Every structure is written in structure tokens, then in C-alpha cells.
Amino acid sequence: MVDVYYWPTPNGWKITIMLEECGLPYTVKLVNIGRGEQFTPEFLRLSPNNRMPAIVDDDPPGGGAPIAIFESAAILQYLAEKSGKLLPRDLRGKYETLQWVAWQVANLGPIAGQLNHFANYSGEKIPYAIERFTNEANRLLGVLERRLVDRPFLAGEYSIADIATWPWVFREFQGRQLLADFPHVARWWDAVAARPAVQKGRAVGAELRRNAPLDDQARKVLFGQTAASVAKAESERN
């Protein structure tokens, strides 16, 4: 059984989607990031970066003690290797896939996250920041568009590269159809979205996302973190 430490965000969705695709049994351990549950000593032992998702697998390949893994890219690769699914075993196919996972976590995720923050959550609207991240998000959609011109999925066959990337592609953003200028990305997005495992994994905890208030406490926890504030939050929960 795999325990998933989770909150319904794009990075969390990656893991529940992957587990559904692989057919691996799992239990969800909610980590309410708006209420600081990522600072509990128990969670920090699993995820030193005080970010979810993280997993604990009590039946790792080869046996032995349970294994804990944090960071979504590492979790995806682990689950692919455990299940033998969605990651090619040949050298070239494997690294063609893994380089697109790395592209997502290094480029698309951070840029889309910053765009969403400055456009929707920042107390002060900063035109330069919004324009900067809007332009970079558009550039990255162009990278995807070129990649998908002659193949159905990022690494040819459906893989963890698509699972990592799909939650971070915003089909609509602030009333704008972002994919109108990227028909190959739109076709790919729809193909991934139509998969039953994607729909099921994406739906995990959906009611929590709808009902979680973004009040002053949540804003402080989510957007006010420093080394000192994290240390304080951790000490208060000890």
C-alpha cells in the first residue's frame, strides 16, 4: 500500500493520477497546506522541503523497510519503476521521457505557479510581474506546441512526462482561452483529460479545493515563508 501525503494542487494531482494509471492501491493522507500541516514533525521527516506531495510505500521493490519519497518528479519515476508502467525501459526512451519531466519541474511548473500567484493572489497587482510570467508561459506553450506537432504525447507514447505536465497547462486563465493559438497542445490536453485514470486522480479531494478558504492565515502560511518562519512553525508544532 502507498500512502500519499496530498492536497489537491497540480503537484498533488500528478501522484494520484499516476497511482490510478498504474492501478496501485493507495491511501490519501491529507496535508492542509493552508493551515500549516506541512510543518508537522511527522511530515517534515518525509518531506524536508515542507512541500507536498510525498509518499510512503510499505511494499517497496525487493522488500525491506518502507520507503519515503518526496518531490513529484522522483515519486513519478519511482512509481513507474515499481509498476513497470509509463516509463520506457530502453535507455533512449527512458531519458527522452525523463528530460520532459525535468522540463516540467524546472520550467512550466514554476512559471505557471508564479503567473497564477501574481495574477490571482498577490495583494498588489504588479504589471511587470504579470507580463513577465504571461510571456514566459506563452513561450513554454510554444515549446510544447513544437514538440507535439508530429507525436501524440511528449515522449511518443503516453508516459510520466504527460502526467507531470498536464496539470500545469491552464486551458483557460482569467477568462482567456490560452490554447487557442496552440492547437497541438489543445489536442494533447484533451486526449490526456479523457483518460479515466486522469479524471479519477484529478478528482481526489476536489471538494477540499472548492471549500478551502484563502483567508489571512492561509495567505501568511502559503506566501510568507522564510527560513525563520518555517523554523518557528516547526517549533510551535513540536
Beta strands, then each sheet from edge to edge (+ up, - down):
strand 1: 2-6
strand 2: 26-30
strand 3: 54-57
strand 4: 67-70
strand 5: 172-173
strand 6: 176-177
sheet 1: 2+ 1+ 3- 4+
sheet 2: 5+ 6-
end
